[in-house]
Amino acid sequence: MAQDYLAVHEKAELHEMLMFKTNCLQKSQAMQSLVQDQELKTLLQQDVKASQTNIKALQQLLS
């Protein structure tokens, strides 16, 4: 799908965003076990869910 209408540099940008979001997801998941504050833990859980959604969307664009 993306190959039909995206230029090479656009695919590279999408891939870079995918790697960034994957790193953010991993960091948020790792930090959840270390955080004591419940409000911060809730924010991290929300970030994990949002990152997973973003990653799926980026993967669909690249496939």
N, C-alpha and C positions, 0 to 999 in steps of 0.2 A: 504494500500500500504506500508506504513512505517513499519507496524507490520511484514511484510513478510521478511524483510531483515535488519532491524535495531535492535541492541541490546538495552537493557533497558537503559543503561547509555547514549547511543546515542540519544534515544528519550528524555531523561531528558535534555540533552544539547540543543536539538532543542527547547524544551519547554522554557528553560531559555533564549535562544536567542529571541524567540517570545515575551516573556514578556519584555525583554530589548528594543526591537524595538518598542513595543507598548508604552512603557514609553517615548521613544525618540519622537515618533509621537505626543503624547499628549503634551509634553513640547514645541515642535516646533510650534504646533497649538496655544498654549496659548501665546507664545512669539510674534507671528505675530501681535497681536493686540496692543502690547506694544512698538514695534519697530518703530522708527521715520525714520531711515536711509533706503532709498529705496533699496540700494544694499544688505543690510543685510536682508531686507524683502524678496527680490528675492531669496536669499540663503535659507531662511527658507521655502519658498514655494517649492523650488526644493527638500529640505530635506523631506518635507511632502510627495511629490509624490514618492520619492525613498523609503521612509519608508513604504508607502502603498503597493508598489510593493513587497518589501521584506517580509512584513507580509503575503501577499497572497501566496507567494512561500513557506514560512515556514508552513503555514496552510495546504497547499497541501501535503507537506511531512509528516505531522502528521496525515493526514486523511486516 
